[in-house]
């Protein structure tokens, strides 16, 4: 137990007729010490190219003396404990994609691809296709936990990923006058629009063929809709401030969410992002991170941060608040938090309980959110929304402006001196400085 079988048939004497094995392969599992009735042992079976399906393992117990074999290299067996350990002290501060550096973006891109190599991202797409909540009040809380679980899996990669937090795509920052292929989100390492010369409109680059295999199909497809539109910031702001009832609000928020999905994932054919297998596309998680930010703003706008203010009347279903959210096979995979924890809508109401916060980004600056008295609660919850990243970017921007201004002033001084040298008489010089 705890040792890797170096090959499917390692050439050792197994003590059985190899023809008894259904696939004609065998390997040894040596259990050190004595074995008693009732003992339990676990082992891993690997090497299959298809990570899904039903497999049968036949075990034969061989007793007696066998020829000692060389000690094989021990492997680390994944622990089935979904609760974070080394990352438990790291809060999840989610920041806007368009303000991230290339290195910061690469952390998400590489983390996503590593989960794909492990077959985990495909399971998320499979589960979303099978049981995701849409068309009802559980839409927002279900996806909130779905995001958190995916974020957790990237953090569990360890190292630089230990304190990873999902970015969000503020699609209101995209220029509506630009062709979709020129949007920031499609020119930032996530691969661009589908290849026009490819019938399936498969992408190239980081998520192209040979680089990434989705759950749905053999390539990531992005047949973008040239006439596709995304909702602007004023639409989202109006939803947040005008719709007091949760049932009305989530129904409205669905439309901007759908537009973001299908502007990129729907054209002459349909790509994964505009289908129920949308988590196959790495943009999915950035869309839903922004959707979750919007819901969080709606909550904070009404002082609904605490779970004790949730009422059945808000949801229109007296049983929905505390009924178990269904995550299908994700709840059966022993590497997930969901495998040992049942969650309800009520459990997902406070992002602070899950150590999640959002950077204010540019969305706050546009409307002066929480400062214009259009929300019942005008004091923003500083544990939910922070300036951590935005301040850092603005500080850098101010430094650049200062340096530029000093250079302009120096140039003006030089011009004045030269002009004075050329003049025989003193003259008055009028200087106008325009600062943008």
C-alpha positions, 0 to 999 in steps of 0.5 A: 500500500502507498507504492506506485506500480511502475507499469501495468504488467511489471513482469513479476510473478503474480501467482495467478494466470494472467488470462484471468484478468479482463484486460490481461494486465496485472500489478502487485500490491504488497501489504507490509506486516500481517493482515487480519480479518476486518482490516481496511486498505485503500489504493489508487488505480491510474493510467486510464486515458478516459477519466470517466466511466465504470471500471472493475478491479479484480483482486486476488489474495496470494499468501505464502513466501514470495521473492522480495522485490526492490522497494518502489518510490513512495507516492503521496496519496491525496487526502480526502479532506476538502477543508483548506489547511494551509490556505485557510488564513488567506482571504479571497479578495477578487479583483477586476480582470482588466486591471490585472498584470500579465503575471496575475492573469497567468495565475488563473490561466495556469491554475485552470489548465492544471485542473483541466490536466487533472480532469477536475475542470471537466467535472465542473462542466459536467455537473453544471450541465447536469444540475446547475440551478437556472430559472429559479431563486437558487440561481445566484446562491448555487453559482456562488458556491460553485465558484467558491469550490472551483476557486478552492481547487486552484488554491489547493494546488499550493505554492503561488496558488495558495491564496488565489482568488477568482478575478471578475470580468467587469464587462461594462469596461469593454468598449461597445464600439469595438468589434468583439474580437478586440475586447480586452477579455479576448486579448488577455491570455484566455484565447480569442475568438474562434478561428474563422477558417475552422468549421467548429470555430475552435480557438487557438493559443493557450486554450487551443487544440493540443493545449486544452481538452474540454468536457464538451467536445474536443476543442474550445469553441467561440463562434462569436455573434457580431451583433452580440451586445453586453449590458452597460453599467447604468443597466446594472446600477438601475437593477441594483437600486430599483428592484427591492424584491429578490425575486424581481432582482435575480430575474433581471440580472439573468439577462445581462448574465446571458448576454455576456455568455452568448455574445462570445459563445454564440454565432453561426454555431454554438460554443460552450460559453453559450451552452450548459457546459459553459464552465468549459470556457475559462471566461465562465468563472470571470463572468459569474464572479462579476455576477456575484459581485453585483448580487453582493452589491444589491445585498449591501445596498439593502443591508441584507448582508446577514443571513438572519434577515432572509425571509421565505417571502423574499424567495417565495418558497418556504422550504427553499432557504434551508433545503440542500443545494444539489451539486451532483457528482461534485458532492461525490468526489472526495476532493471537494468541500461539498463531499462532506458539507451540505449547503443551503441558500441560507448558508450562501447569503453572506460572502464574508462567511466564506472569506470573500470580498470584492475590489471596488474597481472602476464600477464604484467610481462610475456612479459613486456607489453608496454615496449618492443616497439611492440605496437604503443603506449608504454605508458600504460594508468594508468587509465586502468591498475594498480598495485594496487593488484599485488603490494600488493601481491608482497610486502607480497611475498618480506616480506616472502623472507626476513624472509626466508633469515634471517633464512638461514643466522642465520643457517649459522652463527650457523654452523660456530661457531660450526665448529670453536669450533670443530677445534683446529686450525683456518681454512678458511670456504667458504660459498656459498649462493644461492638465488632463 
